Amino acid sequence: MSTIHPTNTSASALRNLSLWFAVSALLCLFIIDIDISTTDPWAELGLMTAGALSPSVWSWPTLISSLANTFAFALQGVTFGAIGGFCLALGYRFTLVRAFCAFIRSIHELFWALLFMQVAGLSSLTGLLAIAIPYAGTLAKIYGELFEEVDPAPANNLPGSQKRHLSEFFYSRLPLAWRSMATYTSYRFECAIRSSAILGFVGLPTLGFHLETALSDGHYSEAAAFFYALLLLIGTLRLWLHKRLLPIYLVAVFYYLPPQATISWQLLVRFVTEDIVPGPLRGQVLLSSETFNNLSQWFNALWQQQIWPGLVNTVLLGQISLVFTGLLALALLPLNSPLFMGHGRFMDHGRFISHSWKRGIGDSILVLLRTLPEYLLAFIGLLILGPSMLPAILALGIHNGAIIGHLLGRYTEEFNLRADASRGITLYFYEVLPRIYRQFLAFLFYRWEVILRETAILGILGIATLGFYIDSAFETFRFDVALLLILVSAALNISVDQFARYLRQRLQLKTVPESL
């Protein structure tokens, strides 16, 4: 009599979903442009390597000033973003609040900067708002989900008189979530430094401004100096960014770079009431059939020439980048795992301890890769490989794959293994991979929205995503077109975020990562 074994529907669902994503990305590769168009990419790479090995600083005051500006924008943006995010997280269970948070974080910092530049110029206020607004939406999402996932048992033990919403929140949920909130906020500050640097690509006086200038002019030694300064700023955060010193830093940055701008109210009113209004509606009777026809023709032309091509390219590039990120993350996780880095030993309870210096080298590589902003990586890739989507795929995969690989490696610290457990590739495929796969998908789906946002913004570099058409609209002062395209990009990001949230809930992938 044969025995019927029950089907592992959970594992089957994970396998089928992974296969669908992999196949869809493979199909996308046959559609998009990934050709190498430069005549001699190795020569350009050699020049960059030579510059990286011989950094030079043409102006120390400029370097120090750009470093200070980068730090100031980042700290100001995260501070206001955390305050706004916490307030929004208190009502995150409401659909309207979640929708608002999804909307503001779906618009990239560079798009916010381009919008505020039209009324506030290249001012400190523009830099502050460009970071604070989307970060408030991101932090609200993480804070809100952390509040949802805390252990409800302590709240049930509160006295009957204290079992009210505010009391339960401040005495139970907030204390339990506080450590994770602080950890994630500190990580967002690291992200804010990268965002602040990248704001230099649109003209703000941060490290990115001088990086772009030096790279575009072929001055790779100068670019290397500014690049190393960015790495030093991010890599040494743990050495000098202590919570007791934060008040001092906050006072210093607001004194050094106060968020101010010379705003022409007449210009602001014109921008809101005229510039961003669709052209066919300006000065027209709104309810007339002629106005409706003109608006329809205007939108149809935009849909065929910009919206639809931008949407398709953004989705295709985002799908390939997501899968490449996942594959690279799985390949990189051993660099930060005590199970693979060096010779080690098992403790009595099955915990595997490896030599810390070998793992430290591996983790340093991941930290370096995740420190590199996607925008900067793509810019360098375009200089080497030419204008195609290949540099964007590599940039997004390297940055996001290093982040997830770092987290997965740290997750394996909690594994208990037998003393006679296999080693090497057998240990990876038969012990580690099955145990981390749900966590891996949770991390990947959390990064999905971010990858799509970055995919859109890379269009500013000339890649034909939505960002390309948005940047072109700003350059030609067609602010109505730019706003419409930004709203389309936001709608796409919101849709992907909701779909990723649905998948996490359907597959019970509820882990909120502290460093995503």
NUMILUM-240195 format. One record per residue (C-alpha): residue in one letter; x, y, z. Coordinates in nm, 4 decimals, always signed. Layout:
<sites>
rest c1 c2 c3
A X Y Z
...
</sites>
This chain:
<sites>
rest c1 c2 c3
M +0.0000 +0.0000 +0.0000
S +0.1547 +0.3239 -0.1087
T +0.1878 +0.6235 +0.1165
I +0.0641 +0.9578 -0.0067
H +0.2855 +1.2438 +0.1060
P +0.1229 +1.5844 +0.1470
T +0.2360 +1.8500 -0.0933
N +0.4368 +2.1384 +0.0520
T +0.2193 +2.4088 -0.0933
S +0.4309 +2.6844 +0.0645
A +0.7537 +2.5634 -0.0950
S +0.5705 +2.5022 -0.4218
A +0.4342 +2.8571 -0.4222
L +0.7793 +3.0030 -0.3589
R +0.9309 +2.7886 -0.6337
N +0.6635 +2.8775 -0.8899
L +0.6844 +3.2485 -0.8099
S +1.0633 +3.2483 -0.8419
L +1.0395 +3.0633 -1.1727
W +0.7884 +3.3149 -1.3068
F +1.0133 +3.6086 -1.2167
A +1.3191 +3.4400 -1.3699
V +1.1431 +3.3519 -1.6962
S +0.9898 +3.6992 -1.7295
A +1.3313 +3.8615 -1.6813
L +1.4835 +3.6291 -1.9418
L +1.2152 +3.7247 -2.1925
C +1.2734 +4.0928 -2.1211
L +1.6405 +4.0507 -2.2130
F +1.5387 +3.9775 -2.5731
I +1.3465 +4.3056 -2.5972
I +1.5650 +4.5732 -2.4407
D +1.8917 +4.7190 -2.5690
I +2.1947 +4.5793 -2.3820
D +2.4557 +4.6296 -2.6534
I +2.8025 +4.7662 -2.5787
S +2.8379 +5.0624 -2.8121
T +3.1767 +5.2086 -2.7192
T +3.4637 +5.1290 -2.9540
D +3.7134 +5.0425 -2.6791
P +3.5535 +5.0032 -2.3340
W +3.8702 +4.8482 -2.1908
A +4.0699 +5.1603 -2.2719
E +3.8194 +5.3802 -2.0885
L +3.8188 +5.1385 -1.7959
G +4.1986 +5.1541 -1.7902
L +4.1923 +5.5339 -1.7713
M +3.9429 +5.5204 -1.4841
T +4.1538 +5.2628 -1.3029
A +4.4632 +5.4792 -1.3416
G +4.2690 +5.7756 -1.2048
A +4.1408 +5.5700 -0.9135
L +4.4983 +5.4727 -0.8233
S +4.6222 +5.8323 -0.8336
P +4.3539 +6.0569 -0.6761
S +4.4264 +6.4267 -0.6755
V +4.2539 +6.7227 -0.5139
W +4.2653 +7.0456 -0.7067
S +4.0948 +7.2466 -0.4321
W +4.0809 +7.1354 -0.0693
P +3.8306 +7.4087 +0.0288
T +3.5962 +7.2845 -0.2467
L +3.6271 +6.9237 -0.1287
I +3.5624 +7.0126 +0.2352
S +3.2721 +7.2403 +0.1450
S +3.1046 +6.9742 -0.0718
L +3.1518 +6.7184 +0.2073
A +2.9918 +6.9532 +0.4597
N +2.7017 +7.0285 +0.2247
T +2.6440 +6.6582 +0.1594
F +2.6353 +6.5833 +0.5317
A +2.4142 +6.8836 +0.6106
F +2.1497 +6.8015 +0.3481
A +2.1451 +6.4376 +0.4609
L +2.1079 +6.5067 +0.8330
Q +1.8459 +6.7768 +0.7820
G +1.6484 +6.5611 +0.5428
V +1.6504 +6.2534 +0.7678
T +1.5592 +6.4604 +1.0756
F +1.2501 +6.6115 +0.9175
G +1.1749 +6.2871 +0.7370
A +1.1833 +6.0910 +1.0647
I +0.9552 +6.3419 +1.2377
G +0.7092 +6.3379 +0.9504
G +0.7347 +5.9607 +0.9129
F +0.6607 +5.9008 +1.2809
C +0.3530 +6.1234 +1.2706
L +0.2258 +5.9494 +0.9578
A +0.2994 +5.6043 +1.1070
L +0.0522 +5.6760 +1.3900
G -0.2254 +5.6620 +1.1324
Y -0.0669 +5.4153 +0.8910
R -0.3508 +5.1655 +0.9415
F -0.5807 +5.4034 +0.7522
T -0.5941 +5.3527 +0.3766
L -0.5741 +5.7242 +0.2975
V -0.2560 +5.7666 +0.5028
R -0.0934 +5.4632 +0.3405
A -0.1863 +5.5965 -0.0026
F -0.0373 +5.9371 +0.0776
C +0.2853 +5.7807 +0.2061
A +0.3079 +5.5573 -0.0982
F +0.2644 +5.8612 -0.3236
I +0.5320 +6.0835 -0.1687
R +0.7927 +5.8068 -0.1455
S +0.7200 +5.6876 -0.4995
I +0.8669 +6.0108 -0.6390
H +1.2464 +6.0008 -0.6410
E +1.4539 +6.2624 -0.4597
L +1.5856 +6.3947 -0.7908
F +1.2318 +6.4469 -0.9214
W +1.1397 +6.6328 -0.6016
A +1.4520 +6.8432 -0.6439
L +1.3627 +6.9277 -1.0044
L +1.0144 +7.0354 -0.8918
F +1.1305 +7.2548 -0.6031
M +1.4059 +7.4089 -0.8138
Q +1.1400 +7.5788 -1.0229
V +1.0264 +7.7911 -0.7259
A +1.3172 +7.7804 -0.4781
G +1.6132 +7.7520 -0.7135
L +1.9391 +7.5822 -0.6180
S +1.8842 +7.6574 -0.2497
S +1.9312 +7.4704 +0.0758
L +1.5522 +7.4479 +0.1073
T +1.5362 +7.2536 -0.2192
G +1.7913 +7.0011 -0.0931
L +1.6154 +6.9612 +0.2419
L +1.2678 +6.9062 +0.0959
A +1.3928 +6.6762 -0.1809
I +1.5186 +6.4315 +0.0833
A +1.2721 +6.4880 +0.3682
I +0.9484 +6.4352 +0.1735
P +1.0161 +6.0915 +0.0173
Y +1.1999 +5.9763 +0.3295
A +0.8971 +6.0636 +0.5421
G +0.6905 +5.8274 +0.3281
T +0.9506 +5.5510 +0.3491
L +1.0002 +5.5843 +0.7247
A +0.6245 +5.5953 +0.7811
K +0.5912 +5.2652 +0.5964
I +0.8618 +5.0914 +0.7992
Y +0.7559 +5.2446 +1.1325
G +0.3926 +5.1558 +1.0658
E +0.4712 +4.7961 +0.9726
L +0.6980 +4.7596 +1.2748
F +0.4110 +4.8736 +1.4965
E +0.1875 +4.6134 +1.3303
E +0.4320 +4.3269 +1.3768
V +0.5297 +4.3748 +1.7427
D +0.4291 +4.1071 +1.9917
P +0.0706 +4.1844 +2.1100
A +0.1183 +3.9960 +2.4399
P +0.2555 +4.2925 +2.6421
A -0.0448 +4.5044 +2.5401
N -0.2795 +4.2341 +2.6652
N -0.1112 +4.2488 +3.0059
L -0.1766 +4.6192 +3.0518
P -0.4257 +4.7137 +3.3234
G -0.7794 +4.7539 +3.1987
S -0.7718 +5.1296 +3.2436
Q -0.4657 +5.1570 +3.0205
K -0.5950 +4.9477 +2.7334
R -0.6650 +5.2444 +2.5168
H -0.5070 +5.3207 +2.1879
L -0.2537 +5.5838 +2.3013
S -0.1621 +5.4036 +2.6222
E -0.1188 +5.0746 +2.4378
F +0.0953 +5.2479 +2.1792
F +0.3312 +5.4358 +2.4134
Y +0.3591 +5.1649 +2.6783
S +0.3679 +4.8584 +2.4541
R +0.4139 +4.9005 +2.0794
L +0.6596 +5.1907 +2.0753
P +0.9074 +5.0436 +2.3307
L +0.9102 +4.7098 +2.1477
A +0.9631 +4.8695 +1.8069
W +1.2016 +5.1443 +1.9172
R +1.5287 +4.9559 +1.8662
S +1.4347 +4.8474 +1.5130
M +1.3144 +5.2003 +1.4358
A +1.6453 +5.3471 +1.5496
T +1.8422 +5.0904 +1.3483
Y +1.6450 +5.1555 +1.0328
T +1.6620 +5.5338 +1.0765
S +2.0402 +5.5175 +1.1067
Y +2.0479 +5.3141 +0.7859
R +1.8286 +5.5733 +0.6163
F +2.0831 +5.8358 +0.7147
E +2.3442 +5.6383 +0.5214
C +2.1017 +5.6335 +0.2269
A +2.0430 +6.0064 +0.2713
I +2.4147 +6.0743 +0.2313
R +2.4042 +5.8943 -0.1025
S +2.0878 +6.0838 -0.1986
S +2.2452 +6.4117 -0.0926
A +2.5528 +6.3417 -0.3026
I +2.3404 +6.2533 -0.6050
L +2.1514 +6.5841 -0.5761
G +2.4721 +6.7364 -0.7061
F +2.3887 +6.5892 -1.0469
V +2.1095 +6.8487 -1.0773
G +2.3285 +7.1354 -0.9613
L +2.3224 +7.1410 -0.5803
P +2.6726 +7.1941 -0.4310
T +2.7301 +6.8429 -0.2971
L +2.9916 +6.5804 -0.3816
G +2.7878 +6.4607 -0.6789
F +2.8211 +6.7955 -0.8570
H +3.1998 +6.7758 -0.8625
L +3.1935 +6.4015 -0.9361
E +2.9798 +6.4501 -1.2447
T +3.1891 +6.7428 -1.3658
A +3.5162 +6.5551 -1.3242
L +3.3865 +6.2349 -1.4849
S +3.2299 +6.4185 -1.7795
D +3.5562 +6.6048 -1.8440
G +3.7641 +6.2872 -1.8175
H +3.9454 +6.4080 -1.5051
Y +3.9369 +6.0704 -1.3358
S +4.1984 +6.1497 -1.0716
E +3.9893 +6.4387 -0.9460
A +3.6737 +6.2257 -0.9617
A +3.8500 +5.9574 -0.7565
A +3.9290 +6.2083 -0.4811
F +3.5653 +6.3134 -0.4473
F +3.4533 +5.9517 -0.4699
Y +3.6873 +5.8431 -0.1918
A +3.5639 +6.1330 +0.0178
L +3.2087 +5.9989 -0.0206
L +3.3193 +5.6477 +0.0768
L +3.5083 +5.7848 +0.3772
L +3.2052 +5.9826 +0.4899
I +2.9766 +5.6782 +0.4754
G +3.2311 +5.4195 +0.5886
T +3.3220 +5.6012 +0.9086
L +2.9685 +5.6791 +1.0262
R +2.9859 +5.4294 +1.3109
L +3.3016 +5.5926 +1.4418
W +3.1663 +5.9430 +1.4926
L +2.7874 +5.9388 +1.4551
H +2.6822 +5.8735 +1.8154
K +2.3361 +5.9502 +1.9482
R +2.4770 +6.1721 +2.2219
L +2.6438 +6.3897 +1.9584
L +2.3364 +6.4192 +1.7355
P +2.2073 +6.7407 +1.9005
I +2.5469 +6.9019 +1.8402
Y +2.5508 +6.7899 +1.4777
L +2.1957 +6.9153 +1.4254
V +2.2746 +7.2605 +1.5648
A +2.5920 +7.2736 +1.3558
V +2.4298 +7.1810 +1.0229
F +2.1353 +7.4159 +1.0672
Y +2.3776 +7.6951 +1.1557
Y +2.6096 +7.6103 +0.8654
L +2.3381 +7.5523 +0.6045
P +2.0027 +7.6928 +0.7158
P +1.7090 +7.5746 +0.4994
Q +1.6283 +7.9002 +0.3270
A +1.5531 +8.0225 -0.0219
T +1.4584 +8.3407 -0.1988
I +1.1126 +8.2562 -0.3266
S +0.9218 +8.4816 -0.5601
W +0.5598 +8.4407 -0.4581
Q +0.4533 +8.5673 -0.7978
L +0.6612 +8.2943 -0.9590
L +0.5188 +8.0354 -0.7183
V +0.1615 +8.1356 -0.7955
R +0.2335 +8.1231 -1.1675
F +0.3952 +7.7799 -1.1354
V +0.0968 +7.6358 -0.9471
T -0.1834 +7.8038 -1.1378
E -0.0394 +7.8107 -1.4883
D +0.2899 +7.6261 -1.5548
I +0.1793 +7.2833 -1.4304
V -0.1698 +7.3150 -1.5755
P -0.2032 +7.1119 -1.8965
G -0.1518 +7.3397 -2.1964
P -0.4963 +7.2835 -2.3527
L -0.6667 +7.3974 -2.0280
R -0.4890 +7.7317 -1.9908
G -0.7246 +8.0213 -2.0439
Q -0.9948 +7.7967 -2.1859
V -1.3528 +7.7193 -2.0941
L -1.3160 +7.3918 -1.9034
L -1.6525 +7.2410 -1.9934
S -1.6461 +7.3120 -2.3648
S -1.6226 +7.0328 -2.6212
E -1.3318 +7.2060 -2.7941
T -1.1269 +7.2124 -2.4732
F -1.2024 +6.8458 -2.4124
N -1.0952 +6.7516 -2.7653
N -0.7726 +6.9514 -2.7379
L -0.6960 +6.7893 -2.4022
S -0.7669 +6.4451 -2.5446
Q -0.5366 +6.5039 -2.8407
W -0.2660 +6.6408 -2.6096
F -0.2834 +6.3363 -2.3826
N -0.2991 +6.0862 -2.6696
A +0.0129 +6.2356 -2.8257
L +0.1955 +6.2153 -2.4928
W +0.0760 +5.8596 -2.4391
Q +0.2040 +5.7375 -2.7746
Q +0.5299 +5.9316 -2.7805
Q +0.6408 +5.9362 -2.4146
I +0.4179 +5.7722 -2.1533
W +0.3780 +5.4281 -2.3088
P +0.7410 +5.3889 -2.4297
G +0.8673 +5.5176 -2.0929
L +0.6396 +5.2821 -1.8986
V +0.7385 +4.9780 -2.1031
N +1.1108 +5.0452 -2.0752
T +1.0844 +5.1193 -1.7027
V +0.8979 +4.7947 -1.6326
L +1.1281 +4.5835 -1.8500
L +1.4437 +4.7307 -1.7016
G +1.3032 +4.7050 -1.3499
Q +1.2100 +4.3376 -1.3927
I +1.5535 +4.2407 -1.5217
S +1.7260 +4.4432 -1.2507
L +1.5115 +4.2818 -0.9794
V +1.6035 +3.9284 -1.0856
F +1.9700 +4.0198 -1.1341
T +1.9660 +4.1730 -0.7863
G +1.8306 +3.8491 -0.6429
L +2.0865 +3.6301 -0.8178
L +2.3723 +3.8555 -0.7149
A +2.2485 +3.8706 -0.3547
L +2.2456 +3.4909 -0.3301
A +2.5959 +3.4793 -0.4769
L +2.7302 +3.7455 -0.2398
L +2.5781 +3.6299 +0.0898
P +2.8694 +3.3920 +0.1732
L +3.0962 +3.6967 +0.2014
N +2.9134 +3.7996 +0.5191
S +2.8235 +3.4579 +0.6555
P +3.0125 +3.2845 +0.9391
L +2.9283 +2.9547 +0.7717
F +3.1532 +3.0145 +0.4712
M +3.4236 +3.2678 +0.5540
G +3.7374 +3.0873 +0.6677
H +3.8020 +2.7926 +0.8892
G +3.5951 +2.7829 +1.2012
R +3.4501 +2.5614 +1.4672
F +3.1134 +2.4517 +1.5988
M +3.0102 +2.5386 +1.9507
D +2.8229 +2.2861 +2.1653
H +2.4828 +2.4240 +2.0726
G +2.5556 +2.4059 +1.7001
R +2.6467 +2.7686 +1.6338
F +2.9298 +2.8013 +1.3845
I +3.2001 +3.0590 +1.4614
S +3.4493 +3.1637 +1.1952
H +3.7571 +3.3808 +1.2084
S +3.6279 +3.7374 +1.2251
W +3.8974 +3.8962 +1.0071
K +3.8078 +3.6850 +0.7023
R +3.4426 +3.7645 +0.7374
G +3.5344 +4.1273 +0.7958
I +3.7051 +4.1423 +0.4564
G +3.4019 +3.9908 +0.2878
D +3.1610 +4.2239 +0.4621
S +3.3806 +4.5228 +0.3752
I +3.3430 +4.4325 +0.0079
L +2.9641 +4.4287 +0.0459
V +2.9662 +4.7583 +0.2347
L +3.1735 +4.9120 -0.0440
L +2.9366 +4.7862 -0.3135
R +2.6235 +4.9025 -0.1314
T +2.7813 +5.2405 -0.0619
L +2.8119 +5.3125 -0.4331
P +2.4988 +5.5050 -0.5434
E +2.3133 +5.3417 -0.8314
Y +2.3037 +5.6685 -1.0216
L +2.6810 +5.7100 -0.9983
L +2.7452 +5.3468 -1.0938
A +2.5185 +5.3814 -1.3964
F +2.6905 +5.7065 -1.4969
I +3.0312 +5.5384 -1.4855
G +2.8908 +5.2382 -1.6694
L +2.7614 +5.4598 -1.9492
L +3.1056 +5.6146 -1.9920
I +3.2604 +5.2675 -2.0251
L +2.9918 +5.0682 -2.2080
G +2.7997 +5.3333 -2.3963
P +2.4298 +5.4329 -2.3974
S +2.2263 +5.1177 -2.3373
M +2.0342 +4.9603 -2.0522
L +2.3226 +4.7333 -1.9564
P +2.4935 +4.9912 -1.7279
A +2.1616 +5.0460 -1.5472
I +2.1123 +4.6709 -1.4919
L +2.4645 +4.6333 -1.3554
A +2.4336 +4.9416 -1.1330
L +2.1001 +4.8431 -0.9814
G +2.2054 +4.4815 -0.9343
I +2.5404 +4.5589 -0.7711
H +2.4016 +4.8137 -0.5241
N +2.0856 +4.6297 -0.4220
G +2.2414 +4.2836 -0.4413
A +2.5141 +4.3904 -0.1979
I +2.2525 +4.5213 +0.0465
I +2.0477 +4.2013 +0.0433
G +2.3588 +3.9814 +0.0449
H +2.4839 +4.1615 +0.3553
L +2.1517 +4.1100 +0.5344
L +2.1258 +3.7436 +0.4337
G +2.4771 +3.6747 +0.5559
R +2.3949 +3.8358 +0.8888
Y +2.0745 +3.6298 +0.9054
T +2.2775 +3.3060 +0.8919
E +2.4406 +3.3993 +1.2239
E +2.1400 +3.2465 +1.3968
F +2.1671 +2.9085 +1.2258
N +2.2292 +2.5994 +1.4385
L +2.3971 +2.3168 +1.2489
R +2.5124 +1.9680 +1.3311
A +2.8812 +1.9193 +1.3978
D +2.8986 +1.6816 +1.0993
A +2.7133 +1.9181 +0.8639
S +2.8420 +1.9452 +0.5082
R +3.0678 +2.2286 +0.4043
G +3.1103 +2.4439 +0.0976
I +2.8647 +2.4285 -0.1922
T +2.6728 +2.1346 -0.0453
L +2.6132 +2.3282 +0.2764
Y +2.4965 +2.6268 +0.0713
F +2.2419 +2.4479 -0.1486
Y +2.1080 +2.1878 +0.0932
E +2.1232 +2.3651 +0.4308
V +2.1509 +2.7405 +0.3918
L +1.9501 +2.8213 +0.0785
P +1.6273 +2.6414 +0.1856
R +1.6403 +2.8108 +0.5261
I +1.7029 +3.1634 +0.3997
Y +1.4812 +3.1601 +0.0931
R +1.1698 +3.3075 +0.2557
Q +1.3827 +3.5768 +0.4158
F +1.5503 +3.6374 +0.0803
L +1.2158 +3.6944 -0.0930
A +1.1026 +3.9267 +0.1863
F +1.4140 +4.1403 +0.1410
L +1.3827 +4.1319 -0.2384
F +1.0187 +4.2410 -0.2387
Y +1.1013 +4.5245 -0.0019
R +1.3628 +4.6433 -0.2509
W +1.1322 +4.6049 -0.5529
E +0.9776 +4.9480 -0.5175
V +1.3207 +5.1058 -0.4644
I +1.4605 +4.9340 -0.7734
L +1.1716 +5.0613 -0.9839
R +1.2157 +5.4177 -0.8504
E +1.5837 +5.4059 -0.9382
T +1.5029 +5.2574 -1.2782
A +1.2861 +5.5572 -1.3590
I +1.5395 +5.8153 -1.2376
L +1.8215 +5.6625 -1.4412
G +1.6434 +5.8055 -1.7436
I +1.8064 +6.1378 -1.6584
L +2.1315 +5.9794 -1.7791
G +1.9787 +5.9185 -2.1209
I +1.8279 +5.5733 -2.0714
A +1.4793 +5.5738 -2.2274
T +1.2773 +5.5200 -1.9095
L +1.0182 +5.7592 -1.7704
G +1.2968 +5.9664 -1.6165
F +1.4357 +6.0463 -1.9617
Y +1.1098 +6.2068 -2.0721
I +1.0650 +6.3822 -1.7367
D +1.4111 +6.5373 -1.7570
S +1.3512 +6.6412 -2.1187
A +1.0259 +6.8120 -2.0168
F +1.2019 +7.0102 -1.7438
E +1.4803 +7.1136 -1.9809
T +1.2256 +7.2504 -2.2296
F +1.0167 +7.4166 -1.9540
R +0.7133 +7.1981 -2.0255
F +0.6264 +7.1664 -1.6589
D +0.2763 +7.0361 -1.7281
V +0.4211 +6.7416 -1.9180
A +0.6849 +6.6842 -1.6494
L +0.4232 +6.6760 -1.3729
L +0.2032 +6.4333 -1.5647
L +0.4967 +6.1996 -1.6263
I +0.5971 +6.2195 -1.2585
L +0.2418 +6.1229 -1.1607
V +0.2569 +5.8294 -1.4014
S +0.5874 +5.7206 -1.2477
A +0.4368 +5.7530 -0.9003
A +0.1330 +5.5459 -1.0004
L +0.3598 +5.2729 -1.1361
N +0.5664 +5.2639 -0.8167
I +0.2544 +5.2556 -0.5987
S +0.1145 +4.9660 -0.8009
V +0.4357 +4.7678 -0.7643
D +0.4527 +4.8467 -0.3922
Q +0.0984 +4.7228 -0.3404
F +0.1641 +4.4093 -0.5431
A +0.4800 +4.3384 -0.3442
R +0.2866 +4.3914 -0.0203
Y +0.0207 +4.1485 -0.1448
L +0.2856 +3.8856 -0.2241
R +0.4485 +3.9256 +0.1178
Q +0.1140 +3.8805 +0.2900
R +0.0046 +3.5927 +0.0652
L +0.3325 +3.4069 +0.1224
Q +0.3534 +3.5200 +0.4871
L +0.6791 +3.7065 +0.4325
K +0.6257 +3.9483 +0.7171
T +0.9779 +4.0236 +0.8236
V +1.0489 +4.3962 +0.8243
P +1.4188 +4.4366 +0.7449
E +1.6070 +4.6830 +0.9627
S +1.8459 +4.7907 +0.6870
L +1.6363 +4.8229 +0.3756
</sites>
